[in-house]
Amino acid sequence: MGGSASLLPREALGEYQELTFLSKQEILLAYKRFSELLPKEERENACSARVPKSRILTLPELRANPFQHRICHVFSTSDDGDDSMSFEDFLDMLSVFSDSATSDIKSHYAFRIFDFDDDGTLDRKDLEKLVNCLTGQGEESRLSTAEMEQLIQNILEESDIDKDGTINLSEFQHVVSRSPDFASSFKIVL
Amino acid sequence: SLRIQSNEGWTSGSGAALPRRGGVPGGGRAGCHVVASPAPEPLRFLPLAEVFAPEETRAAAPVGFLQQLPSYQSARRRRSAPGGGTQERRAAPQGSVRRRGSEARGPEREEDDQAARPAREYPLSIAEKRRLRDWQQADTKYLSGWKQWKRASSKSVKKVLNEAKELSSYLQLWRRDIHSIEGKFGTGIQSYFSFLRFLVLLNFVIFILMFSFVTLPSIISKYEIFNSTFAKIPPQNTEAHCTVYTPSGNKGLVSFYTYLKDLLSGTGFLEVTRLFYGYYTIDAAWFSILRYNLPLAYLLATFAYLALSFLWIIKRSVEGFKQNLVHDEDQFQSYCNKVFAGWDFCITDPNAARLKHRSLLYELQTDLEEERLKRKIADRTVKEKLRIYSLRIFINIIVLAVLSGCFYSISRATVFSQENSNVSISNVNFQANLLVQYLPSVTITLANFIAPQIFSFLIRFEDYSPYCKHSNLKKCWRAQVGQEMYKLMIFDFIIILAVTLFVDFPRKLLVDHCSWKPVQWFGLQEFGISDNVLGIVYGQTICWIGTFFSPLLPAIATIKYFIIFYIKKISLIRTCKPSARPIRASSSNFFFLVVLLIGLILAFIPLGISIAYIPSSKACGPFMSFNTSWEVVPDTVLGFPTGLQQVIYGIASEAFAVPFFMVICLVMFYFMALAGAHKRVVEQLREQLVMVRFDPLFCTPKVFFVMSVVGHAEGHQFS
């Protein structure tokens, strides 16, 4: 293809295979898709370039995802706080969402994605935002206040073991390990 | 207030020294949540979160029994992992130094953890994982030679396994197709297609099994490859006319119609091929000095494919179902499952996403409503309960009546067909003849079509909660032999093709081009997962029964399912709209496999009866010289050396079976008791976890000290 004439160097490929859960094919495909997001002149140094969040969100795998902003925020290692992603951040993201990632890693990152206020626990406000993300963005596609209360109460009943009104990482991982759908739904494949 | 958030997994490796991305400081708080306890001494609380540097709180080791908690185990693992659980993913120069320091504290305990966990299993950014890996490699130098070799070899073994896994996933059939279906329709419908792929694979393996153990030896010995010879089954002391079987094949020129008819009904030229078991008349094949007992191989291959199917289905259904036994709540329906695992991250189509949002909203609202209703139901009066139960009994009686009607009509049709299929063939009667031949198949398919409609209508009155629908099975068929199985299979395939061509596509064309109100209201169909699954399980059950009578049937089944995959995929993408109700992959998978298992067990029954009781045909097949097919096994055992015979007779006798059964019961009771004990321990631990928050005894000594200091200070203040 025209713009992605530069390939990933071999040592880098081997290293990424070792440090992520992706296969060689998947890493090469990720490299190709990442370079396509860059403007033509930057494609030579795809490994060190950073892609702004708005470009990342044009990927079909992310554009329909209600958690797209949280995903970019969690995986970005940008110093400026603009949630731009480098190639390694992109690989990290794909690695966590791949088929072969351990459920430990997946639940850890799921927790961070659902933790909207980044305080280390899922409290009622986080759960409310989470449910609103699931049901959609319109006014008519939200649960009523009473239903939301009932739902959050049920969730806390099922998952809050120490009854402190919030879900911490261990409780989240515990409840998700018993959830049969988590592994198959928390998956992105390019 | 003395409030220190308890958050075991969040030991921040980077500490408070680094600038944060912006957000609440103290994202890595750990320790213990202490609230006002009903103690006589008034304890005052202070904000002391900043007092404790995060890594210091690692020293707190909860009391012994709490160490059994899975959350504590995982937290301990993470604590021993350098920088585990860090919220900061930026390069932290101090981080590596601190990590090394913490590692030096407990080298013995951590070492095994380190050896087991490669860098990529830590939730860190790639840069941090790279540093971790370099540190791990540097650390290896300090290990003994044995441990070094162990680590190096395990690493290379893992690498090889990875490569093999990569290669095998590359070879996976239909990976791209299923992935695109998943992106557009979600994981629920994708599970149907994965199920179809599993059936193709299963049938292929069964075919390989039967072919290599039954058909191949007969071919090899017939054509005398590898200097093999065969011995035909010796003639019995029965009348000549009983042992001579002329298939109703045609000699000489045949017209095109008869050829087509034979192809569709398995008679004529097909009858004398290896497709049907009548062909296998070889008693034994000789490969140089080895004697290959073909009848025994036929029987054992049958048992083998049944056992293989059984074990494979059980293995698949257990995979997604691991921890269901500890809690009473239904794992599939729990709210946490629906909220935390509700969104399919693989959806790429915005339309599908919109529908998914809507279906999630609908599902959550329905569940909350149902819960409110359940509270009401608990207050049902006795009169209402009586009404509901009598209605349910009445409906079950109707269902049984419909089922027996189906059975009766199928048996009448079969008898009629058998009696009248021996008319002479002529072109004029071709259609009539074919219809008579196909009458049982038509009846079965009609029954399969009508009965479910009746049952769906009746279900509405039974007033079960929606999820009971899954257990309402509708099966109406009766075992037929080889040709009937073949006919059923072909007919089933034709029907699927015809329904797609003549119902689905015209409906889509109608909806697209006709703007008449009723048509638009009727709309496109949804992909009916239950009906489709029952259809293919029905086909698979026929295959299982029929393979005993027709060893090459699995090959036909493989090809049939292969083509059905593409038919269903095209029908789904072009003529179906995504379903309004959400379909969960895990419960769908489990449901498919349970239905398949029931089909397999139902297949055991006619096969068992025909192998053990029904006398084998004297004129064809590999069991001609035996009274029943099963007899070949005792016959072979008689040929074993006496010692082995004694052992086998001993195992089959009551003196062995009864104690064996008792031992199995004891083992089962032991495991049940163990599970019960574990369940009680988990409940106790849960209760204690709640108490931990309130009881200062379980907090860190530092906290205790600070609390006493504060209490003291407050006491002074008040006195």
Interface residues (C-beta under 8 A of the other chain):
Chain A: E15 Y16 Q17 E18 L19 T20 F21 S23 K24 Q25 P60 E61 R63 A64 N65 P66 F67 F75 S76 T77 D79 G81 E88 D89 L91 D92 S95 F97 D99 S100 T102 D104 I105 H108 Y109 A110 R112 F114 D117 D118 D119 G120 T121 L127 L130 V131 C133 L134 T135 G136 Q137 S141 R142 L143 E147 Q150 L151 N154 I155 E158 S159 I161 D162 K163 D164 N168 L169 S170 E171 F172 Q173 H174 V175 V176 S177 R178 S179 P180 D181 F182 S184 S185 F186 K187 I188 V189
Chain B: Q5 S6 N7 E8 G9 W10 R21 G22 G23 V24 G27 G28 R29 H33 P70 S71 Y72 S74 A75 G85 Q87 R89 R90 A91 P118 A119 R120 E121 P123 S125 I126 A127 K129 R130 R133 N162 K165 E166 S169 Y170 H179 T187 G320 F321 Q323 N324 H327 E329 Q331 F332 S334 Y335 C336 N337 V339 F340 A341 G342 W343 D344 F345 C346 I347 T348 D349 P350 A352 A353 R354 H357 R358 L360 L361 L364 Q365 L368 E371 R372 R584 A585 S586 S587 R686 L689 V690 V692 R693
